[in-house]
Amino acid sequence: MNEYTFIVNPNSRSGLGYRLWKQIEPVLKERTVNYEVHFTKYRRHATKLVRELTSDGKHHTIIVVGGDGTINEVVNGIHSLSKATLGYIPTGSSNDFARSLRLPTDPLKALDNLLEPSRCLPVNIGVLTYNGKKRRFAVSSGMGFDAGICHEAMVSPLKVLLNKLHLGKLTYVGIALRQILTLTPGQITVTLDDSRTISFKRAYFATAMNLKFEGGGFKFCPGADCQDDLLDVIVIAGLSKLKILTLLPTAYRGWHTRFSGVYLYTCRKMEITSSTSLPVHTDGEPVLRQTQASMSLEPEKLKIIGAP
């Protein structure tokens, strides 16, 4: 019988993770599903749990109950990507992973799909390299403005309040507006596949996207496909702050790509160098400010239980 390991972030979306688990567990017992559950207790605990679980070299089916940050932690703990199958019941405030893969958001429908999957997708997983360290990402990794939003959201009391009001998505909008008004765009250089180097003045951010959406529904790279062995890159540069404010809402539909100042590329590897240290993120999880970073793809793919 297939055994499932559930990694549950009980504090996801101000306690929604725990409440949903209380709905899920009775179904598992009723259907006599063979499972074990681990609750995360601190930041990056999921990475530690999954690293210990997958260190035996056997195949494991891991079900995440949490947000994009929990997905990121779990992906970073998997010893061998090709020996794991990942399922997801989203509880976060942004849910860009589920949105991009069109996964069910209703917890019981998602559970049905995971217990009786119709298909599994082999997907690319990205890897950020910085200052001699590596960290994987499932959704995106960026440097600059979008990472600054992620850094602030991690410590923002506004996020806690809006999550309780079921308006968590607005956290990113509010912080984005404040970041635009206060940040100073600078010079960055982007090198694609070690062969093409492009410099940008007044750059706001550069991001490598494995999936279409980030930041709670911004469709920054409409063509991103996590199965094509390529990263999609977006750079925003050379625009006034007023133009950025006007442009930002159009990114929810992917319409921002029509405007000058929005640069899109595809590559297997991107290197970013900045004249000043900038915030960096992987799937919304903050990394210490850096002047240099690179994003690429892992050679192995990870199997994801897809939408019905």
C-alpha positions in Angstrom: 0.0 0.0 0.0 1.3 3.5 -0.9 2.4 5.5 2.2 2.1 9.2 2.3 4.1 11.6 4.4 2.3 14.8 5.2 4.3 17.9 6.1 1.9 20.4 7.7 2.7 24.0 8.4 0.1 24.6 11.2 0.8 28.3 11.3 0.3 28.8 7.5 -2.0 31.7 6.9 -2.5 32.5 10.6 -3.4 29.0 11.6 -5.4 27.9 8.6 -2.9 25.0 8.0 -3.8 23.4 11.3 -7.6 23.9 10.8 -7.4 22.3 7.4 -5.5 19.4 8.8 -8.4 18.8 11.2 -10.6 18.4 8.1 -8.1 16.2 6.2 -7.1 13.7 8.9 -10.6 12.2 9.5 -10.9 11.5 5.7 -7.5 9.7 5.8 -8.7 7.5 8.7 -12.0 6.8 7.2 -10.4 5.7 4.0 -7.7 3.7 5.9 -4.9 5.6 4.2 -1.4 4.6 5.3 0.2 7.9 6.3 2.4 9.7 8.8 2.3 13.4 9.6 4.9 15.9 10.7 4.1 19.5 11.9 6.7 22.2 11.3 7.6 24.1 14.4 10.1 26.8 13.1 11.5 28.3 9.9 13.1 25.7 7.7 12.0 22.9 9.9 10.3 21.3 6.9 13.8 21.1 5.1 15.2 19.3 8.1 12.3 16.8 8.3 12.4 16.0 4.6 16.1 15.7 4.5 16.0 13.1 7.3 13.1 11.3 5.6 14.7 11.0 2.1 18.2 10.2 3.3 17.4 6.5 3.1 17.5 6.6 -0.7 14.0 5.1 -1.1 11.1 6.6 -3.0 8.8 8.8 -0.9 5.4 10.5 -1.6 5.4 13.8 0.3 2.2 15.8 0.7 2.7 19.5 1.7 -0.1 21.3 3.6 1.1 24.9 3.7 2.1 27.9 1.4 4.7 28.5 -1.2 7.3 28.9 1.6 6.6 25.4 2.9 6.9 24.0 -0.7 10.3 25.8 -0.9 11.5 24.3 2.4 10.3 20.8 1.4 12.0 21.0 -2.1 15.2 22.0 -0.4 15.1 19.0 1.9 14.6 16.3 -0.8 17.8 14.3 -1.1 17.2 13.0 -4.7 14.5 14.8 -6.7 14.0 11.8 -9.0 13.1 9.6 -6.0 10.2 11.7 -4.7 6.7 12.5 -5.6 5.2 15.7 -4.3 1.6 16.6 -3.7 0.2 19.9 -2.5 -2.8 21.1 -0.5 -2.4 25.0 -0.6 -3.0 27.1 2.5 -0.8 30.1 1.9 -1.7 33.7 1.2 -0.1 33.8 -2.3 -0.4 30.2 -3.6 1.6 30.9 -6.8 2.7 27.3 -7.0 -0.9 26.0 -7.1 -2.1 28.8 -9.3 0.6 28.1 -11.9 0.0 24.4 -12.0 -3.8 24.8 -11.7 -4.0 22.6 -8.7 -7.2 22.3 -6.7 -7.4 24.8 -3.9 -10.4 23.2 -2.0 -8.6 21.0 0.6 -10.9 18.0 0.3 -10.9 18.1 -3.5 -7.1 18.4 -3.5 -6.9 15.4 -1.1 -9.1 13.3 -3.4 -6.8 14.2 -6.3 -3.7 13.2 -4.3 -5.1 9.9 -3.1 -6.3 8.9 -6.6 -4.0 10.9 -8.9 -4.8 10.9 -12.6 -1.3 12.1 -13.7 2.1 13.0 -12.4 4.2 15.8 -14.0 8.0 15.7 -14.1 8.9 19.3 -13.5 12.1 21.4 -13.4 13.4 22.7 -10.1 15.5 25.8 -10.0 18.6 26.5 -8.0 20.0 29.8 -6.7 23.7 30.0 -6.2 25.1 32.9 -4.1 28.2 33.5 -2.0 29.2 29.8 -2.3 25.8 28.6 -1.1 22.9 27.0 -3.0 19.1 27.0 -2.5 16.5 25.4 -4.7 13.3 27.1 -5.9 10.1 25.8 -7.4 8.4 29.0 -8.4 11.0 31.8 -8.9 14.1 33.4 -7.6 14.8 37.1 -8.0 17.0 40.0 -7.0 15.8 43.6 -6.3 12.3 44.9 -6.0 10.4 41.7 -5.9 12.7 40.2 -3.3 12.4 43.4 -1.3 8.7 42.8 -1.1 9.3 39.2 0.1 11.7 40.4 2.8 9.3 42.9 4.1 6.3 40.6 4.0 8.1 38.1 6.2 8.2 40.6 9.1 5.0 42.6 8.3 2.2 42.8 10.9 0.0 43.8 8.0 0.3 40.2 6.6 -0.9 38.7 9.8 -3.9 41.1 10.0 -4.9 40.6 6.3 -4.5 36.8 6.6 -7.0 36.8 9.4 -9.4 38.9 7.3 -8.8 36.4 4.4 -7.2 39.3 2.4 -3.6 38.0 2.5 -3.0 38.7 -1.1 -3.3 42.4 -0.5 -0.2 42.3 1.7 2.0 42.1 -1.4 0.1 44.9 -3.1 0.5 47.2 -0.2 4.2 46.5 0.4 4.8 46.7 -3.4 3.4 50.3 -3.4 5.6 51.3 -0.5 8.7 49.7 -2.0 8.3 51.4 -5.3 8.0 54.8 -3.6 11.1 54.3 -1.4 13.5 52.3 -3.5 16.3 53.7 -5.7 16.7 51.7 -9.0 20.3 50.9 -9.8 22.6 49.4 -12.4 22.6 45.6 -12.9 24.2 43.3 -15.4 22.6 40.1 -16.5 24.5 37.2 -18.3 22.4 34.5 -20.0 23.9 31.1 -20.5 27.5 32.4 -20.1 27.3 34.0 -23.5 25.0 37.0 -23.6 25.7 40.0 -21.3 23.2 42.8 -21.0 23.5 45.9 -18.8 20.5 47.9 -17.4 20.5 51.3 -15.9 17.8 52.2 -13.4 16.8 48.5 -12.9 14.1 47.6 -10.4 14.5 43.8 -10.4 15.6 40.7 -12.4 13.9 37.4 -11.7 14.2 33.9 -13.0 10.8 32.3 -13.3 10.1 28.5 -13.3 6.4 29.1 -13.2 4.1 31.9 -14.6 3.1 33.6 -11.3 4.8 35.0 -8.2 4.0 37.5 -5.5 0.4 36.5 -5.0 -0.8 36.3 -8.7 1.5 38.6 -10.7 1.8 36.8 -14.1 5.3 38.1 -14.6 6.4 35.5 -17.2 3.2 34.3 -19.1 5.3 31.9 -21.2 7.0 30.1 -18.3 6.7 26.3 -18.4 8.2 24.2 -15.6 8.7 21.2 -18.0 10.6 22.9 -20.8 14.1 22.8 -19.2 14.3 26.6 -19.5 14.0 29.5 -17.1 12.0 32.5 -18.1 13.6 35.8 -17.1 12.0 39.2 -16.5 13.9 42.4 -16.0 12.2 45.7 -15.3 14.4 48.8 -16.0 14.4 52.4 -17.2 10.9 53.3 -16.1 9.7 56.1 -13.9 8.1 55.2 -10.6 4.8 56.6 -11.9 5.0 54.2 -14.9 5.8 51.3 -12.6 2.7 52.1 -10.5 0.6 52.2 -13.7 2.2 49.0 -15.0 1.9 46.9 -11.9 -1.8 46.1 -12.0 -1.6 44.9 -15.6 0.9 42.2 -14.5 -2.0 40.3 -12.9 -3.1 39.5 -16.5 0.3 39.4 -18.1 -0.4 42.5 -20.1 2.7 44.3 -18.8 4.8 42.5 -21.4 3.5 44.8 -24.1 5.3 47.9 -22.7 8.8 49.2 -23.1 11.0 48.8 -20.0 9.8 45.2 -19.6 12.5 42.7 -20.9 11.8 39.0 -21.3 14.3 36.2 -22.0 14.7 32.4 -21.8 17.8 30.6 -20.7 19.2 27.7 -18.8 21.3 29.9 -16.5 21.2 33.6 -15.5 23.9 35.5 -13.6 23.1 38.8 -12.0 25.6 41.4 -10.9 24.6 44.6 -9.1 26.5 47.8 -8.3 24.9 47.7 -4.8 23.8 44.9 -2.6 20.2 43.9 -3.3 17.6 41.6 -1.5 17.3 38.1 -3.0 14.6 35.5 -2.6 13.7 32.0 -3.5 9.9 31.3 -3.7 9.3 34.4 -1.5 11.8 33.2 1.1 14.4 35.9 1.8 18.1 35.5 1.3 20.6 38.0 2.7 21.4 40.9 0.4 23.9 40.1 -2.3 25.7 41.9 -5.2 26.0 38.7 -7.2 23.8 35.6 -7.7 23.0 33.0 -10.4 19.9 31.0 -11.2 19.9 27.7 -13.1 18.0 24.3 -13.2 18.7 21.1 -11.3 19.6 18.2 -13.7 16.9 16.0 -12.1 13.2 16.6 -12.3 10.7 16.2 -9.5 7.3 14.4 -10.0 4.4 16.6 -9.0 0.8 15.1 -8.6 -1.0 17.2 -11.3 -4.5 18.6 -11.5 -7.3 16.2 -12.5 
